[in-house]
């Protein structure tokens, strides 16, 4: 491989890694995808590549699509990239940085591989639909339809975390613990979306009434307030100290618009969670 081609690849490496990370939600998988793209480039006749940037995007997209499809066959993929940290300082703002938030990642898990790739490439990286269609082996119109369908499912705003968001989340948790249905409806957006990643797959619940009816999932005296990928959230443990769930909330204009929960023990075990309180199983 020529030095020019190698240097061009290195100049594209960060962008390619970002594309793969957004599609896959895992830094480790993204690194593997970029490395595979490098190996394929090293075996390619450079004279046959008219647009190296486009060629690399196509290769990374196709490899990522293969990874997504393989996950369908073995859905135990972990959320090792989610930052879960103690929220001990209510005045401190969360740094969202370059992480993929739990709320978005759990929702992305509900998309089919083609929907997910089309949405990420177009909406996050402005890749033209014509190019996305080539990656997917579909027409430009079909690629547009996939991205549009994914966009309707995602609809996950991620405003900065602040005291007002924390207060709304605390009001929700208190109402869930007390069984205060009316208060739950007050803090939930009418079109709220709840996604729960369970051992049997992702469950989606839509609408304030339905979410409020099952709101006991976060109602525990052993929960600890945390930041989950920069969003206000809560971690709960079982009596034996093993994690029960991690929940993240997105709050807009004083109401909760989306809730993402992980209750899959395999994925919970992969996450760097705070230590459970000493009084797990009792009141705090």
Phi, psi and omega in degrees: 000138182288155177298326181295317180294319179296317181292326177294319178298316180299325178292335180266351189303313183297319179294316180296320178296320179295319178299309182296322180294317180294325179288318190259337179074016182219125177296320182297314179295322180297318178298319179297320180295315181296320178296320178295321177298321177297317180296319179293322178295321182295336179265358185267143173285113185301333182293341181271357182258113179278321183230097186297319181299314179294320180298315181293321177298318179297315181296313179297320178298316182291319178296317179298321178298319177298320179296316179300316181294325178291330177295329178298328180278334178223081189284028181267011180308139188263160176262056186289347184269351183286130179271116177244118183223154179298140179254066185276346182241094184300342182271351183275135177276144179281145175262110182286328176050223186253015183281157172268118183294151180301319182302313180291318184296318179295319178295319178300330179296339180278349181273152171289158181307316181293320177298314183297315181295316180298317180296311184295312183297316184280308188283331182258336184233006174056033175285130182300147181297329178299318179290321178298320178300320179295320179298318183276348185073032182231171178286164177299319180297320179294322178296319177298318181295320179297315180294321179295318179295319178295320181299321179294326180285324186286291178036057185240087176293151181226074179288160179299149177280137178211176182306322182295322177296318180297319181296320179295317179297317179297322177297321178296312182297320179295316180295323178295317180296320182275353183069031182272090186297319181296321179291324176300315179296330181291323185266350179265136172294141181306329181257025182304146180239124176250127175238130181236120178272106183252169177300339182262005181124182182271127177255134180244131177237130184243141174095142184299318182298315181291320179293316180298324182296332180247026189285002181291351183298334181254002186270091180216142177284348182260010178284150177238132179291131183219172167252129183244103184058028179094353180262148176295138183202191181210142173249135178238148181238156171282172181298333181273004177092357176279147183293138179263316182195155169236128184233135177238142183240139171248123185245130177228126177054042174080007178226150179279120182259339176206148177228129177241126182233140173246121179234013179275115183304325180296315181287324177297322181295337182274348185270142177278094185260155175297161177292144178292153178295154181296337185259028177307131182097350178232180182283151176243000000 
